[in-house]
Amino acid sequence: MLRSAGMRPQRIARRTSTRLCVVPVDIGIGYLHGPLVPPSNRIATPLCRFQQYTTKSTFPRTTGPASQSAKQPWIRPRKPVKNNTPNDDIFPADFESQLRSLNLPASIPYLDSPETQSPYTYHEEATITIFATSDSGHGFGVGKDNWLIAVPSVLEGEEVVVKIYRDGLGFSLGELVSVQKASELRTDAQCKYFGKCGGCGLQHVQYEEQLRRKRRTVLRAFAKFATELGIPETQDNGLVSSVIPSPLQYNYRTKMSPHYDRRRPNVPLDGIGFNERGRKSILDVEYCAIATKEINQQYSRARAALIGQVSPTAVNGATLLFRHTLIPPSNLNVKELRKGLVDKCHASNETLKDGVSAEWPPKTFKSAAVVAHRAPVLDVVNGYIFQYPANTFFQTNSSILPHLTDYIRSQLRQHRHHPSYPPLSTLVDAYCGSGLFSITAHNDFSRTIGIEIEKTSLHYATRNAKVNEARNCFFYEGDVKAIFDSLPASLKLDPNATAVIIDPPSKGCGHDFLNQLLRFGPRVVIYVSCNVKSQVEDLRYLMRGARAGVIPPATTGKDIDNSQKHSETGANKTLYRSRWWCKDEPWTITGAGKAIA
């Protein structure tokens, strides 16, 4: 039974059939490195394997030469990350069982005595064989005294040399020095900063294996709560089919936000780039292999103007913004453009493997990059033109967007008719932004309704509908926590004929929104997600509410957290189209979707 604090639940028995399509998208390759301390200062806890700091502690030197530095200087602990994704867990879900299956002759400190001091000194090298890897790209091996060592950018079965630089509870983190025995799945990364930059994590893995790993990430997330969600408990249960690859593996990202640190007076700026892997420092980056060529050209000009600058006063750090934009031809005809691109897209879907869609960017457009935060950015998706401010959210892999929008439309069409209900006639886009989903699907509905809290995005969504002649698209300002209350009563939404599409930030929808979704009871819900963990949590909440038949009343609140997960800078973004859910008798699973990378 779902309850809201201080509220009496209301029983809703009217709805009997709701379909839910879950679409986890953009699983990136990111890292979370918590602060670690030496053995004498760590506090054992079953909930966290990272060592914690005491408020007044000195960092003792480890054994070794007098000139040798400590493994980790004292720094202020980072705030806890609330918005965890599968890429934030350096350990696999079934890691302890994998470790025990090695049948090591002596005890394993990680399992039996995590307070044991590491046998390695700072920057001591060790040779290990990798027996397991995680979604974050970390691999694990056992060193001397059965001490566990974690290292990024490795594959199962590889023999590698690592340099120890940080300790945890029962394990140490190391940097990859060399690969003595490489896996057949290893490939050369095309970025010279790979392994040092904290963005990409799987460029060392062959692309086909990357897709298989990303599929397993989603499968594990759902299999963990299989009984509660009413799905088969085995991980290979057809929940996610094989992943459709991205048309572009490099130079696809249409947004880049490098930054530089604060510096003291009269100190020249010597680096602009991204967070260094495992550290809080900035890695100086001259070229990003996953950003578009136009963005890199603009970034090079910005670097040339900033590097070496000196100020007589202290200068705060800053984050730069670069967005890829299209420049339309002077004789642009929107109708001809849409017809030509849509026809080309359909032809490509019939002839190319796995439905690789029409090329991006379109040849009729020129490409450029903008740096002003409020500058308008133009993009084309399946023949529809979209403009949006550079500092607002828009999907950052435009080459994959035709797949995403086509899949959503196909699922809406598939579930348009139901023997017990009228045909779907209204689409509600709960996180509409500049109107991507509302406009691309408007031909399949009598009306599409977008809700957006940010006024600038709302203005652009209205403009985009007008430019694309989507006369049945209507956009309203409102908070998704009270989405249906923000709509005019004259709309008279019929839940039996309404589909709702949601594309929340990585932390998920929140209970306020899910409660009102349960109360309204739309017949079809499509859930697009950039974080499968929060998606599964939201689905569990919906399932519990639907099974209990008890829906809590709405609570007040207007703030939306627009946080977007940092791991969008992964080696390749992935769209997972994981499942259709149906609330026929009630909330049972009726079919499976596909996956796109």
C-alpha positions as CSV (number, residue, x, y, z in Angstrom):
1,M,0.0,0.0,0.0
2,L,1.4,3.4,-0.9
3,R,1.0,6.2,1.6
4,S,2.0,9.8,1.7
5,A,3.1,11.2,5.0
6,G,0.2,12.7,6.9
7,M,-2.3,11.9,4.1
8,R,-5.1,9.4,4.0
9,P,-5.0,7.2,0.9
10,Q,-7.8,7.2,-1.6
11,R,-9.0,4.0,-3.2
12,I,-9.1,4.1,-7.0
13,A,-10.8,1.2,-8.6
14,R,-11.8,2.8,-12.0
15,R,-8.7,2.0,-14.0
16,T,-8.1,-1.6,-15.1
17,S,-5.8,-1.3,-18.1
18,T,-2.6,0.7,-18.5
19,R,0.3,0.0,-20.8
20,L,3.8,1.1,-19.9
21,C,6.8,1.2,-22.3
22,V,10.1,1.6,-20.5
23,V,12.9,3.0,-22.5
24,P,16.1,3.4,-20.7
25,V,18.4,5.5,-22.7
26,D,21.9,6.9,-22.8
27,I,23.8,4.6,-20.5
28,G,27.2,6.2,-20.3
29,I,30.6,5.2,-19.1
30,G,31.3,7.3,-16.0
31,Y,33.1,6.9,-12.7
32,L,32.5,7.7,-9.1
33,H,35.6,7.8,-7.0
34,G,34.9,8.5,-3.3
35,P,37.6,9.8,-1.0
36,L,39.7,7.1,0.6
37,V,42.0,7.2,3.6
38,P,44.9,5.2,5.0
39,P,44.1,2.1,7.1
40,S,44.6,3.9,10.5
41,N,41.9,6.4,9.7
42,R,39.2,4.3,8.1
43,I,35.9,3.3,9.7
44,A,34.5,-0.1,8.8
45,T,30.9,-0.1,7.7
46,P,28.9,-2.7,5.8
47,L,27.2,-0.1,3.7
48,C,30.3,1.5,2.1
49,R,33.6,-0.1,1.0
50,F,35.3,3.2,0.7
51,Q,37.3,4.4,3.6
52,Q,36.0,7.5,5.5
53,Y,37.7,10.4,7.1
54,T,37.7,11.3,10.8
55,T,37.4,15.1,11.3
56,K,40.8,15.5,13.1
57,S,43.3,13.1,11.7
58,T,46.8,13.3,10.3
59,F,47.7,11.1,7.4
60,P,50.5,8.7,8.4
61,R,53.2,7.9,6.0
62,T,53.2,4.4,4.6
63,T,56.2,2.1,4.9
64,G,58.9,2.7,2.3
65,P,61.6,5.2,1.3
66,A,61.5,8.5,3.2
67,S,61.0,10.4,-0.1
68,Q,57.9,8.4,-0.9
69,S,54.6,10.2,-0.7
70,A,51.5,9.0,1.1
71,K,48.9,7.2,-0.9
72,Q,46.3,9.9,-0.4
73,P,46.6,13.3,1.2
74,W,43.8,14.5,3.5
75,I,41.1,16.2,1.6
76,R,37.6,17.2,2.6
77,P,35.2,14.3,1.9
78,R,32.9,14.7,-1.0
79,K,29.2,15.0,-0.6
80,P,27.3,11.8,-1.1
81,V,26.0,11.3,-4.7
82,K,22.2,10.8,-4.6
83,N,21.8,10.1,-8.3
84,N,23.7,6.8,-8.7
85,T,23.7,5.0,-12.0
86,P,25.0,1.5,-12.8
87,N,28.3,3.1,-13.9
88,D,28.8,4.5,-10.4
89,D,29.3,1.0,-8.9
90,I,32.9,-0.1,-9.4
91,F,32.0,-3.6,-8.0
92,P,29.8,-6.0,-10.0
93,A,26.4,-7.0,-8.4
94,D,27.5,-10.6,-7.7
95,F,31.1,-9.7,-6.9
96,E,31.4,-11.6,-3.6
97,S,30.2,-14.8,-5.1
98,Q,32.7,-14.4,-8.0
99,L,35.5,-13.8,-5.5
100,R,34.6,-16.8,-3.4
101,S,34.5,-19.0,-6.5
102,L,38.2,-18.5,-7.0
103,N,38.7,-20.9,-4.0
104,L,41.8,-19.1,-2.8
105,P,43.8,-21.2,-0.2
106,A,43.9,-18.4,2.4
107,S,41.4,-15.9,3.7
108,I,40.5,-12.9,1.6
109,P,40.8,-9.6,3.4
110,Y,38.0,-7.9,1.4
111,L,35.6,-10.6,2.6
112,D,36.9,-11.7,6.0
113,S,38.9,-8.8,7.5
114,P,38.4,-5.5,5.5
115,E,40.2,-3.5,8.3
116,T,43.5,-5.2,7.3
117,Q,46.2,-2.8,6.2
118,S,47.1,-2.9,2.6
119,P,50.3,-4.8,1.8
120,Y,51.2,-2.3,-0.9
121,T,52.9,1.1,-0.6
122,Y,52.1,4.2,-2.6
123,H,52.9,3.7,-6.3
124,E,54.1,0.2,-5.8
125,E,53.5,-1.9,-8.9
126,A,51.7,-5.3,-8.9
127,T,51.0,-7.8,-11.6
128,I,47.5,-9.3,-11.5
129,T,45.1,-11.4,-13.6
130,I,41.7,-9.9,-14.1
131,F,38.9,-12.3,-13.1
132,A,35.9,-10.0,-13.1
133,T,34.8,-6.6,-14.5
134,S,32.0,-4.2,-13.6
135,D,29.7,-1.8,-15.6
136,S,32.0,1.1,-14.8
137,G,34.8,-0.6,-16.7
138,H,36.8,-1.5,-13.6
139,G,38.5,-4.9,-13.5
140,F,39.6,-6.9,-10.4
141,G,42.5,-9.1,-9.6
142,V,44.1,-10.6,-6.5
143,G,47.6,-9.6,-5.5
144,K,49.9,-10.7,-2.7
145,D,48.3,-11.9,0.5
146,N,45.0,-12.3,-1.4
147,W,44.7,-8.5,-1.5
148,L,42.0,-7.3,-3.9
149,I,43.0,-4.7,-6.5
150,A,40.7,-2.7,-8.8
151,V,41.9,-1.1,-12.0
152,P,40.0,0.6,-14.9
153,S,40.2,-0.1,-18.6
154,V,40.8,-3.8,-18.5
155,L,39.0,-7.0,-19.6
156,E,38.4,-10.4,-18.1
157,G,41.4,-12.8,-18.4
158,E,44.0,-10.1,-19.0
159,E,47.3,-10.0,-17.2
160,V,48.1,-6.4,-16.4
161,V,50.6,-4.3,-14.4
162,V,49.0,-1.7,-12.1
163,K,50.4,1.0,-9.9
164,I,48.7,1.3,-6.5
165,Y,47.6,4.8,-5.5
166,R,44.7,4.6,-3.1
167,D,43.3,2.2,-0.5
168,G,39.8,1.1,0.3
169,L,38.3,-1.3,2.8
170,G,39.9,-4.6,1.9
171,F,41.0,-3.4,-1.5
172,S,43.2,-0.9,-3.4
173,L,42.7,1.2,-6.5
174,G,45.4,1.1,-9.1
175,E,46.4,2.8,-12.4
176,L,46.9,0.7,-15.5
177,V,50.6,0.7,-16.4
178,S,50.7,-2.0,-19.1
179,V,48.9,-5.0,-20.5
180,Q,51.1,-8.1,-20.5
181,K,48.4,-10.4,-21.9
182,A,45.6,-8.8,-23.8
183,S,42.1,-10.1,-24.3
184,E,40.7,-10.9,-27.8
185,L,38.0,-8.3,-27.1
186,R,40.5,-5.4,-26.6
187,T,40.8,-2.7,-29.3
188,D,42.9,0.4,-29.6
189,A,41.1,3.5,-28.2
190,Q,41.0,6.4,-30.7
191,C,41.3,9.0,-28.0
192,K,44.9,9.7,-26.8
193,Y,43.5,10.8,-23.4
194,F,41.6,7.5,-22.8
195,G,42.6,6.0,-19.5
196,K,43.4,9.5,-18.0
197,C,40.2,11.4,-18.8
198,G,37.3,10.6,-16.5
199,G,34.7,10.7,-19.3
200,C,34.9,7.6,-21.4
201,G,35.3,4.1,-19.9
202,L,34.9,1.5,-22.6
203,Q,36.9,2.7,-25.6
204,H,39.3,-0.2,-25.1
205,V,36.5,-2.7,-25.7
206,Q,35.4,-3.8,-29.2
207,Y,32.1,-2.1,-30.0
208,E,30.1,-5.3,-30.3
209,E,31.2,-6.3,-26.8
210,Q,30.3,-2.8,-25.5
211,L,26.7,-3.4,-26.8
212,R,26.5,-6.7,-25.1
213,R,27.8,-5.2,-21.8
214,K,25.2,-2.4,-21.9
215,R,22.4,-4.9,-22.5
216,R,23.5,-6.9,-19.5
217,T,23.5,-3.7,-17.4
218,V,19.8,-3.3,-18.0
219,L,19.0,-7.0,-17.6
220,R,20.7,-7.1,-14.2
221,A,18.8,-4.0,-13.1
222,F,15.5,-5.6,-13.9
223,A,16.4,-9.1,-12.8
224,K,17.2,-7.9,-9.3
225,F,13.6,-7.1,-8.7
226,A,12.1,-9.7,-11.1
227,T,9.6,-11.1,-8.6
228,E,8.3,-7.7,-7.6
229,L,8.0,-6.5,-11.2
230,G,6.4,-9.8,-12.3
231,I,9.0,-10.7,-14.9
232,P,11.0,-14.0,-15.3
233,E,13.8,-14.2,-12.7
234,T,16.5,-15.3,-15.2
235,Q,18.7,-12.6,-16.6
236,D,18.4,-13.9,-20.1
237,N,14.6,-13.5,-20.1
238,G,14.0,-11.7,-23.4
239,L,13.5,-8.4,-21.5
240,V,16.0,-6.6,-23.7
241,S,16.8,-7.8,-27.2
242,S,20.1,-7.3,-28.9
243,V,21.3,-3.7,-29.0
244,I,21.1,-1.7,-32.2
245,P,24.4,0.2,-32.7
246,S,24.8,3.9,-33.0
247,P,25.4,5.2,-36.5
248,L,28.3,7.2,-35.2
249,Q,30.8,5.8,-32.6
250,Y,33.0,8.9,-32.6
251,N,32.5,12.6,-33.3
252,Y,28.8,12.2,-32.5
253,R,28.3,14.3,-29.3
254,T,26.7,17.6,-30.0
255,K,27.5,19.2,-26.6
256,M,30.8,19.6,-24.8
257,S,31.4,21.4,-21.5
258,P,35.1,21.5,-20.6
259,H,36.2,23.5,-17.6
260,Y,39.3,25.0,-15.8
261,D,40.1,25.4,-12.1
262,R,40.4,28.4,-9.9
263,R,43.9,29.9,-9.9
264,R,45.9,32.3,-7.8
265,P,46.9,35.9,-8.8
266,N,49.6,36.1,-11.5
267,V,49.4,32.4,-12.2
268,P,48.8,31.7,-15.9
269,L,46.0,29.4,-17.0
270,D,47.7,26.1,-18.0
271,G,44.9,23.7,-18.6
272,I,41.3,23.3,-19.9
273,G,39.6,20.0,-20.1
274,F,37.8,17.4,-18.0
275,N,38.1,15.7,-14.6
276,E,41.1,13.4,-14.4
277,R,40.1,9.8,-13.7
278,G,40.2,9.1,-10.0
279,R,41.3,12.6,-9.1
280,K,39.8,16.0,-8.5
281,S,42.3,17.7,-10.8
282,I,41.6,18.9,-14.4
283,L,43.2,17.0,-17.2
284,D,44.3,19.4,-20.0
285,V,42.5,18.2,-23.2
286,E,43.2,19.6,-26.7
287,Y,40.7,17.5,-28.6
288,C,37.7,15.3,-27.7
289,A,37.3,12.3,-29.9
290,I,33.5,11.9,-29.2
291,A,32.6,15.6,-29.8
292,T,31.7,16.7,-33.3
293,K,34.5,18.2,-35.5
294,E,32.8,21.6,-35.5
295,I,32.8,21.7,-31.7
296,N,36.5,20.7,-31.6
297,Q,37.4,23.5,-34.0
298,Q,35.6,26.1,-31.9
299,Y,37.2,24.6,-28.7
300,S,40.6,25.0,-30.2
301,R,40.0,28.6,-30.9
302,A,38.8,29.2,-27.3
303,R,41.8,27.3,-25.9
304,A,44.2,29.5,-27.9
305,A,42.6,32.6,-26.4
306,L,42.5,31.4,-22.8
307,I,45.7,29.3,-22.3
308,G,48.5,31.5,-20.8
309,Q,46.2,34.2,-19.5
310,V,47.4,35.9,-16.3
311,S,45.3,38.0,-13.9
312,P,46.6,40.2,-11.1
313,T,43.7,38.9,-8.9
314,A,42.4,35.4,-8.2
315,V,40.3,34.0,-11.0
316,N,37.5,31.6,-10.3
317,G,37.2,28.4,-12.3
318,A,34.6,28.2,-15.0
319,T,32.8,25.8,-17.3
320,L,32.7,26.5,-21.1
321,L,29.8,25.4,-23.3
322,F,30.0,24.3,-26.9
323,R,26.9,23.2,-28.9
324,H,26.8,21.8,-32.4
325,T,24.2,23.6,-34.6
326,L,23.0,23.2,-38.2
327,I,22.8,26.1,-40.6
328,P,19.9,25.8,-43.1
329,P,20.2,26.7,-46.8
330,S,18.8,30.1,-47.8
331,N,16.1,28.5,-49.9
332,L,14.9,26.1,-47.2
333,N,11.4,24.6,-47.8
334,V,10.2,22.9,-44.6
335,K,7.7,20.6,-46.4
336,E,10.2,19.5,-49.0
337,L,12.9,19.0,-46.4
338,R,10.7,16.8,-44.2
339,K,9.4,14.7,-47.1
340,G,12.9,14.2,-48.5
341,L,14.5,13.2,-45.1
342,V,11.6,11.0,-44.1
343,D,11.6,9.1,-47.4
344,K,15.4,8.7,-47.1
345,C,15.0,7.5,-43.5
346,H,12.5,4.9,-44.5
347,A,14.6,3.7,-47.4
348,S,17.6,3.4,-45.1
349,N,15.6,1.4,-42.6
350,E,14.8,-1.2,-45.3
351,T,18.2,-1.6,-46.7
352,L,20.8,-1.1,-43.9
353,K,21.5,-3.6,-41.1
354,D,19.6,-3.1,-37.9
355,G,17.7,-0.1,-39.3
356,V,20.5,2.4,-39.4
357,S,18.6,5.6,-40.2
358,A,19.3,8.5,-42.5
359,E,22.7,10.1,-42.3
360,W,23.3,12.9,-39.8
361,P,23.9,15.8,-40.3
362,P,21.8,16.3,-43.5
363,K,23.9,17.2,-46.5
364,T,21.6,20.1,-47.3
365,F,22.7,21.8,-44.0
366,K,26.0,23.2,-43.0
367,S,27.4,22.6,-39.5
368,A,28.9,25.0,-36.9
369,A,29.3,25.4,-33.2
370,V,28.0,28.0,-30.8
371,V,29.5,29.1,-27.5
372,A,27.0,31.6,-26.1
373,H,24.8,30.0,-23.5
374,R,21.6,31.5,-24.7
375,A,22.4,31.1,-28.4
376,P,19.7,29.3,-30.5
377,V,20.8,25.8,-31.7
378,L,19.2,24.2,-34.7
379,D,18.9,20.4,-35.3
380,V,16.9,18.2,-37.6
381,V,15.3,14.9,-36.5
382,N,13.4,12.8,-39.1
383,G,12.7,15.9,-41.2
384,Y,11.5,18.0,-38.3
385,I,13.3,21.2,-37.4
386,F,14.1,22.0,-33.8
387,Q,15.5,25.1,-32.2
388,Y,16.4,25.3,-28.5
389,P,18.7,27.5,-26.4
390,A,22.3,26.1,-26.0
391,N,22.1,26.0,-22.2
392,T,18.9,23.8,-22.1
393,F,18.6,20.0,-22.3
394,F,18.5,18.3,-25.7
395,Q,19.7,14.8,-26.6
396,T,23.4,14.9,-27.3
397,N,23.6,12.2,-29.9
398,S,21.6,13.5,-32.8
399,S,22.6,10.5,-35.0
400,I,20.5,8.2,-32.8
401,L,17.4,10.4,-32.5
402,P,15.6,9.0,-35.6
403,H,15.7,5.5,-33.9
404,L,14.4,6.9,-30.7
405,T,11.5,8.8,-32.1
406,D,10.6,6.1,-34.6
407,Y,10.5,3.4,-31.9
408,I,8.3,5.5,-29.7
409,R,5.9,6.2,-32.6
410,S,5.8,2.5,-33.5
411,Q,4.9,1.5,-29.9
412,L,2.2,4.1,-29.7
413,R,0.7,2.8,-33.0
414,Q,0.9,-0.8,-31.8
415,H,-1.1,0.0,-28.7
416,R,-3.4,2.6,-30.3
417,H,-6.4,0.3,-30.3
418,H,-7.8,-1.8,-27.5
419,P,-11.0,-3.8,-27.6
420,S,-12.3,-2.3,-24.3
421,Y,-11.3,1.3,-24.8
422,P,-11.5,4.1,-27.4
423,P,-8.5,4.7,-29.7
424,L,-5.6,6.8,-28.3
425,S,-6.3,10.4,-29.3
426,T,-4.2,12.5,-26.9
427,L,-0.5,12.4,-26.1
428,V,0.8,14.1,-23.0
429,D,4.6,14.9,-23.0
430,A,5.4,15.4,-19.3
431,Y,9.0,16.6,-19.7
432,C,8.6,18.2,-23.2
433,G,11.6,20.6,-23.3
434,S,11.6,22.0,-26.8
435,G,8.9,19.5,-28.0
436,L,11.0,16.7,-29.5
437,F,8.6,13.8,-28.7
438,S,5.4,15.9,-29.0
439,I,6.1,17.2,-32.5
440,T,7.6,14.0,-34.0
441,A,4.5,12.0,-32.9
442,H,1.8,14.6,-33.5
443,N,0.5,13.0,-36.8
444,D,-0.7,10.0,-34.8
445,F,-2.9,11.9,-32.4
446,S,-5.8,14.4,-32.5
447,R,-3.7,16.5,-30.1
448,T,-0.4,16.5,-28.3
449,I,0.1,18.4,-25.1
450,G,3.5,19.3,-23.7
451,I,4.2,20.4,-20.2
452,E,7.4,22.4,-19.4
453,I,8.4,24.4,-16.3
454,E,11.2,26.4,-18.1
455,K,9.7,29.3,-19.9
456,T,12.5,29.6,-22.5
457,S,12.1,26.0,-23.6
458,L,8.3,26.4,-23.6
459,H,8.7,29.4,-26.0
460,Y,10.9,27.4,-28.3
461,A,8.6,24.4,-28.2
462,T,5.7,26.6,-29.4
463,R,7.9,28.0,-32.2
464,N,9.0,24.6,-33.3
465,A,5.4,23.4,-33.5
466,K,4.6,26.4,-35.7
467,V,7.7,26.0,-38.0
468,N,6.9,22.3,-38.5
469,E,3.2,23.0,-39.0
470,A,2.2,20.8,-36.1
471,R,-1.1,22.6,-35.5
472,N,-2.4,20.0,-33.0
473,C,0.5,20.6,-30.6
474,F,-0.2,22.6,-27.5
475,F,2.3,23.6,-24.8
476,Y,1.6,24.7,-21.3
477,E,3.8,26.0,-18.4
478,G,3.6,23.7,-15.4
479,D,5.4,21.6,-12.8
480,V,5.5,17.9,-13.5
481,K,4.7,17.4,-9.8
482,A,1.3,18.8,-10.5
483,I,1.1,18.1,-14.2
484,F,-2.5,17.5,-14.6
485,D,-3.5,20.3,-12.4
486,S,-1.6,22.8,-14.6
487,L,-3.7,21.9,-17.7
488,P,-6.9,23.9,-18.5
489,A,-10.1,22.1,-17.5
490,S,-11.4,22.7,-21.0
491,L,-9.0,20.0,-22.3
492,K,-11.1,17.3,-20.6
493,L,-8.5,14.5,-20.8
494,D,-10.0,11.0,-21.1
495,P,-7.5,8.6,-19.4
496,N,-8.8,5.7,-21.6
497,A,-7.7,7.6,-24.7
498,T,-4.5,9.2,-23.4
499,A,-0.9,8.2,-23.7
500,V,1.8,9.8,-21.5
501,I,5.5,10.0,-22.3
502,I,8.0,10.8,-19.6
503,D,11.7,11.5,-20.0
504,P,12.9,12.5,-16.5
505,P,16.3,13.5,-15.3
506,S,18.6,10.7,-14.1
507,K,17.3,10.7,-10.6
508,G,13.9,9.6,-11.8
509,C,10.4,11.0,-11.6
510,G,9.8,11.3,-7.8
511,H,6.8,10.0,-5.9
512,D,4.8,13.2,-6.4
513,F,4.7,12.7,-10.1
514,L,4.1,8.9,-9.9
515,N,1.2,9.4,-7.5
516,Q,-0.6,11.7,-9.9
517,L,0.2,9.3,-12.7
518,L,-1.4,6.5,-10.8
519,R,-4.5,8.6,-10.0
520,F,-5.0,9.7,-13.6
521,G,-4.4,6.2,-14.9
522,P,-3.5,6.8,-18.6
523,R,-3.9,3.8,-20.9
524,V,-0.3,3.9,-22.2
525,V,2.8,5.3,-20.6
526,I,6.2,5.4,-22.3
527,Y,9.1,5.9,-19.9
528,V,12.4,7.1,-21.5
529,S,15.2,6.9,-19.1
530,C,18.9,7.8,-18.9
531,N,19.4,5.8,-15.7
532,V,18.0,2.3,-15.5
533,K,18.4,2.2,-11.7
534,S,16.0,5.1,-11.1
535,Q,13.8,3.7,-13.8
536,V,13.4,0.4,-12.0
537,E,12.8,2.1,-8.7
538,D,10.0,4.2,-10.3
539,L,8.5,1.0,-11.9
540,R,8.5,-0.7,-8.5
541,Y,6.6,2.2,-7.0
542,L,4.1,2.1,-9.8
543,M,3.7,-1.7,-9.5
544,R,3.1,-1.5,-5.8
545,G,0.5,1.2,-6.2
546,A,-1.4,-0.5,-9.0
547,R,-1.4,-3.9,-7.2
548,A,-2.7,-2.3,-3.9
549,G,-5.3,-0.3,-5.7
550,V,-4.6,2.5,-3.2
551,I,-3.3,5.9,-4.6
552,P,-2.1,8.5,-2.2
553,P,-3.3,12.1,-2.7
554,A,-0.9,14.6,-4.3
555,T,1.5,16.6,-2.3
556,T,2.5,20.2,-3.0
557,G,5.8,21.2,-4.6
558,K,6.9,22.9,-7.7
559,D,10.7,22.4,-7.9
560,I,12.2,20.1,-10.5
561,D,15.7,18.9,-10.3
562,N,17.1,19.2,-13.8
563,S,20.4,17.4,-12.9
564,Q,21.7,15.4,-15.8
565,K,24.1,12.6,-15.2
566,H,27.8,13.3,-16.0
567,S,28.4,10.0,-17.7
568,E,26.8,11.3,-20.9
569,T,30.4,11.9,-21.9
570,G,30.8,8.1,-22.3
571,A,32.5,6.4,-25.1
572,N,29.2,5.7,-26.7
573,K,25.7,6.6,-25.7
574,T,23.1,3.9,-25.6
575,L,19.4,3.8,-26.0
576,Y,17.8,0.8,-24.3
577,R,14.2,0.1,-25.3
578,S,13.6,-2.5,-22.7
579,R,10.0,-3.4,-22.1
580,W,6.3,-2.9,-22.7
581,W,4.2,-3.3,-19.5
582,C,0.5,-3.7,-19.5
583,K,-2.0,-3.2,-16.7
584,D,-4.7,-5.5,-18.1
585,E,-5.4,-7.7,-15.1
586,P,-3.7,-5.6,-13.5
587,W,-0.1,-4.7,-14.3
588,T,1.1,-7.7,-16.2
589,I,3.9,-7.8,-18.8
590,T,2.7,-8.2,-22.4
591,G,5.8,-7.9,-24.6
592,A,9.4,-6.9,-25.1
593,G,11.1,-4.0,-26.8
594,K,14.5,-3.6,-28.5
595,A,17.7,-1.7,-27.6
596,I,19.7,1.0,-29.4
597,A,23.2,2.2,-28.8
